[in-house]
Amino acid sequence: MPFVELLRQAEAGDKYAQYSVGDSYATGRGVAKNDEEAVNWWLRAARNGIAEAQNHMGLYTSTE
């Protein structure tokens, strides 16, 4: 799925798309790499109950 469509779904509240947008920003897949945006989208997904996003947030905060 193209990043623009994924972002549209994420902005509409799709928690799985939010997680994927975070991954895209973290890896630079389909969009410029941006760690701040990755964390922003993973946090949204984590708040919506996505365990993988919660895991990313736990790992992220333990390295700061």
N, C-alpha and C positions, 0 to 999 in steps of 0.2 A: 504494500500500500504506500503511495507517495506520502512524504512527510506532511505536506499541506493538508491532506485529508485526515491524517492521523491527528494533527494539531486541532483541526476543526472539531473532531469527535471529542478530544480531550477537553477543549474549552466548553463543549456542551455538557460535560460532566461524566463522560465514559471513563470509569476508573481504570480499565485495562489500557485504554488509549493513553491516559495520563502516565501510567507506568512506562509504556512504550516510548512516549515522548521524552521522558526522563532518560531512558536508555539511549535514545537517539542523540540527545545532547551530550551524554557522558562519553559516547564513543565517536561522535562526529559522523554518524551514519545518516546521510540524507540532509544534514544541516551542519553548520559550523560547530565544532566542539565548544561547549560552554558549561563548566562545572556548576556555576551558580544556577543556571536554568535547569540543569539536571536535578539538583537538589530541590528546587522549587516544585518541579513536577512529581518527583518521587514523594515529596511530603504530601502533596495533594492526594496521590494514590494511597499512601500509607494511612492517611486520615479516613479514606474510604474503605479501609480493611484489606488492602492488597498486602499479603504477607511478605512477598519479595521486596516490595518498596519499604516496608517496615524494617526488613533486614538491612537494606542499603542504608537507611537512615541510622540504624544502630551502628553499622560499621563506620559510617561517615563521622558520627559524633564521637566515636571511640578513638579516632585518629587525630582529632583536633587538640 
